[in-house]
């Protein structure tokens, strides 16, 4: 499961990295993004690349209430191609949720230790994700998203048994545009293969109300 991550890149850096011109006016860095909050998303629609802020927590178009999103922040790779809520979206509504890293808690006998995980060679990257647009009874259009997760790789196993799928740079364009199901599965399978690094951080990050650069400071520096 992936339930918290930071994005503190600048819009200028994101625009350069993903070659987008229309930037979200409601973007604000978040050092402790949590479910049901707005997060930065790159997606393709009508052959154009879009950069917008979506709410984290998928609300299928058929849902009667948007509160369902709090239970759909992740979509497991193992079941995403079968579950009714996800299988139609994986074919045509894929996106990248942009991040600088993510948080995971390592369980010990007496506590959970928060760790910050990053990529060694990339400051900004995209989680594999799916998105949906929901229309409320009052006519509100809400765009939401969910991170695709998978079993932990060798690096992550000592920390947690699962992890978000990170799309490798060379596969990002294909991830956003291909309609070949075999390609989609292969991109997810190969995702998260880039080198990672991590360090222990303070329990300050445990509370999503804490949103400051201190959330990503190494624990020993406090």
SULQUIGI-V966432 format. One record per backbone hydrogen bond with DSSP energy under -1.0 kcal/mol. NH is the residue of the N-H (numbers start at 1). CO is the residue of the C=O. Records with the same first field share a line. If there is no record, write none. Layout:
NH=CO  CO
This chain:
5=33
7=30
14=10
15=11
16=12
17=13
18=14
20=15
27=24
30=7
33=5
36=56
37=34
39=54
41=52
42=96
43=50
45=48
48=45
50=43
52=41
54=39
55=143
56=37
57=145
58=72
63=60
68=65
69=66
70=67
71=68
72=69
75=147
77=149
79=76
80=76
82=79
83=79
86=83
87=83
90=86
93=89
95=129
96=42
97=127
98=40
99=125
100=6
102=117
103=4
104=115
106=113
108=111
113=106
115=104
116=199
117=102
118=197
120=195
125=99
127=97
128=165
129=95
130=146
131=93
132=144
134=142
136=140
139=136
142=134
144=132
145=55
146=130
147=73
148=128
149=75
150=163
152=161
157=153
159=156
160=156
163=150
165=148
167=126
171=168
172=169
175=171
176=172
177=173
178=174
184=180
185=181
186=182
187=183
188=184
189=185
190=186
191=187
192=166
197=118
199=116
201=114
205=202
206=203
207=204
210=207
215=212
216=213
217=214
219=200
221=218
222=219
